[in-house]
Amino acid sequence: MKKTYIVTITETLSRQIEVSAENSDAAIDKIHEAYHDGEIVLDADDYEGTDISVAIFDK
């Protein structure tokens, strides 16, 4: 008998960005704001890897 599976594909994008700030919290805030405003957009050049996992879906 066939079972139903849930397969999850997760792609990871990552980029290191140099930023000047008073402290680490301020640096994170600056990057978060720039990312939220669309000034930083991760793309295929930032590809780190793919993970595929599977779980049995019980009905």
MODELLER restraints for C-alpha pairs under 7 A, 6 or more apart:
rsr = mdl.restraints
at = mdl.atoms
rsr.add(forms.Gaussian(group=physical.xy_distance, feature=features.Distance(at['CA:4:A'], at['CA:56:A']), mean=6.20, stdev=0.5))
rsr.add(forms.Gaussian(group=physical.xy_distance, feature=features.Distance(at['CA:4:A'], at['CA:57:A']), mean=5.41, stdev=0.5))
rsr.add(forms.Gaussian(group=physical.xy_distance, feature=features.Distance(at['CA:5:A'], at['CA:54:A']), mean=6.63, stdev=0.5))
rsr.add(forms.Gaussian(group=physical.xy_distance, feature=features.Distance(at['CA:5:A'], at['CA:55:A']), mean=5.67, stdev=0.5))
rsr.add(forms.Gaussian(group=physical.xy_distance, feature=features.Distance(at['CA:5:A'], at['CA:56:A']), mean=4.53, stdev=0.5))
rsr.add(forms.Gaussian(group=physical.xy_distance, feature=features.Distance(at['CA:5:A'], at['CA:57:A']), mean=5.09, stdev=0.5))
rsr.add(forms.Gaussian(group=physical.xy_distance, feature=features.Distance(at['CA:6:A'], at['CA:54:A']), mean=5.70, stdev=0.5))
rsr.add(forms.Gaussian(group=physical.xy_distance, feature=features.Distance(at['CA:6:A'], at['CA:55:A']), mean=5.27, stdev=0.5))
rsr.add(forms.Gaussian(group=physical.xy_distance, feature=features.Distance(at['CA:6:A'], at['CA:56:A']), mean=6.19, stdev=0.5))
rsr.add(forms.Gaussian(group=physical.xy_distance, feature=features.Distance(at['CA:6:A'], at['CA:57:A']), mean=5.99, stdev=0.5))
rsr.add(forms.Gaussian(group=physical.xy_distance, feature=features.Distance(at['CA:7:A'], at['CA:52:A']), mean=6.96, stdev=0.5))
rsr.add(forms.Gaussian(group=physical.xy_distance, feature=features.Distance(at['CA:7:A'], at['CA:53:A']), mean=5.73, stdev=0.5))
rsr.add(forms.Gaussian(group=physical.xy_distance, feature=features.Distance(at['CA:7:A'], at['CA:54:A']), mean=4.41, stdev=0.5))
rsr.add(forms.Gaussian(group=physical.xy_distance, feature=features.Distance(at['CA:7:A'], at['CA:55:A']), mean=6.51, stdev=0.5))
rsr.add(forms.Gaussian(group=physical.xy_distance, feature=features.Distance(at['CA:8:A'], at['CA:52:A']), mean=5.68, stdev=0.5))
rsr.add(forms.Gaussian(group=physical.xy_distance, feature=features.Distance(at['CA:8:A'], at['CA:53:A']), mean=5.34, stdev=0.5))
rsr.add(forms.Gaussian(group=physical.xy_distance, feature=features.Distance(at['CA:8:A'], at['CA:54:A']), mean=6.30, stdev=0.5))
rsr.add(forms.Gaussian(group=physical.xy_distance, feature=features.Distance(at['CA:9:A'], at['CA:51:A']), mean=5.88, stdev=0.5))
rsr.add(forms.Gaussian(group=physical.xy_distance, feature=features.Distance(at['CA:9:A'], at['CA:52:A']), mean=4.62, stdev=0.5))
rsr.add(forms.Gaussian(group=physical.xy_distance, feature=features.Distance(at['CA:9:A'], at['CA:53:A']), mean=6.73, stdev=0.5))
rsr.add(forms.Gaussian(group=physical.xy_distance, feature=features.Distance(at['CA:10:A'], at['CA:50:A']), mean=5.65, stdev=0.5))
rsr.add(forms.Gaussian(group=physical.xy_distance, feature=features.Distance(at['CA:10:A'], at['CA:51:A']), mean=5.18, stdev=0.5))
rsr.add(forms.Gaussian(group=physical.xy_distance, feature=features.Distance(at['CA:10:A'], at['CA:52:A']), mean=6.40, stdev=0.5))
rsr.add(forms.Gaussian(group=physical.xy_distance, feature=features.Distance(at['CA:11:A'], at['CA:49:A']), mean=5.89, stdev=0.5))
rsr.add(forms.Gaussian(group=physical.xy_distance, feature=features.Distance(at['CA:11:A'], at['CA:50:A']), mean=4.48, stdev=0.5))
rsr.add(forms.Gaussian(group=physical.xy_distance, feature=features.Distance(at['CA:11:A'], at['CA:51:A']), mean=6.50, stdev=0.5))
rsr.add(forms.Gaussian(group=physical.xy_distance, feature=features.Distance(at['CA:12:A'], at['CA:47:A']), mean=6.16, stdev=0.5))
rsr.add(forms.Gaussian(group=physical.xy_distance, feature=features.Distance(at['CA:12:A'], at['CA:48:A']), mean=5.35, stdev=0.5))
rsr.add(forms.Gaussian(group=physical.xy_distance, feature=features.Distance(at['CA:12:A'], at['CA:49:A']), mean=5.45, stdev=0.5))
rsr.add(forms.Gaussian(group=physical.xy_distance, feature=features.Distance(at['CA:12:A'], at['CA:50:A']), mean=6.29, stdev=0.5))
rsr.add(forms.Gaussian(group=physical.xy_distance, feature=features.Distance(at['CA:13:A'], at['CA:42:A']), mean=6.59, stdev=0.5))
rsr.add(forms.Gaussian(group=physical.xy_distance, feature=features.Distance(at['CA:13:A'], at['CA:46:A']), mean=5.05, stdev=0.5))
rsr.add(forms.Gaussian(group=physical.xy_distance, feature=features.Distance(at['CA:13:A'], at['CA:47:A']), mean=4.53, stdev=0.5))
rsr.add(forms.Gaussian(group=physical.xy_distance, feature=features.Distance(at['CA:13:A'], at['CA:48:A']), mean=5.37, stdev=0.5))
rsr.add(forms.Gaussian(group=physical.xy_distance, feature=features.Distance(at['CA:14:A'], at['CA:46:A']), mean=5.26, stdev=0.5))
rsr.add(forms.Gaussian(group=physical.xy_distance, feature=features.Distance(at['CA:14:A'], at['CA:47:A']), mean=6.51, stdev=0.5))
rsr.add(forms.Gaussian(group=physical.xy_distance, feature=features.Distance(at['CA:14:A'], at['CA:48:A']), mean=6.30, stdev=0.5))
rsr.add(forms.Gaussian(group=physical.xy_distance, feature=features.Distance(at['CA:15:A'], at['CA:46:A']), mean=5.88, stdev=0.5))
rsr.add(forms.Gaussian(group=physical.xy_distance, feature=features.Distance(at['CA:19:A'], at['CA:27:A']), mean=6.29, stdev=0.5))
rsr.add(forms.Gaussian(group=physical.xy_distance, feature=features.Distance(at['CA:20:A'], at['CA:27:A']), mean=6.79, stdev=0.5))
rsr.add(forms.Gaussian(group=physical.xy_distance, feature=features.Distance(at['CA:21:A'], at['CA:27:A']), mean=5.16, stdev=0.5))
rsr.add(forms.Gaussian(group=physical.xy_distance, feature=features.Distance(at['CA:34:A'], at['CA:40:A']), mean=5.92, stdev=0.5))
rsr.add(forms.Gaussian(group=physical.xy_distance, feature=features.Distance(at['CA:35:A'], at['CA:41:A']), mean=6.71, stdev=0.5))
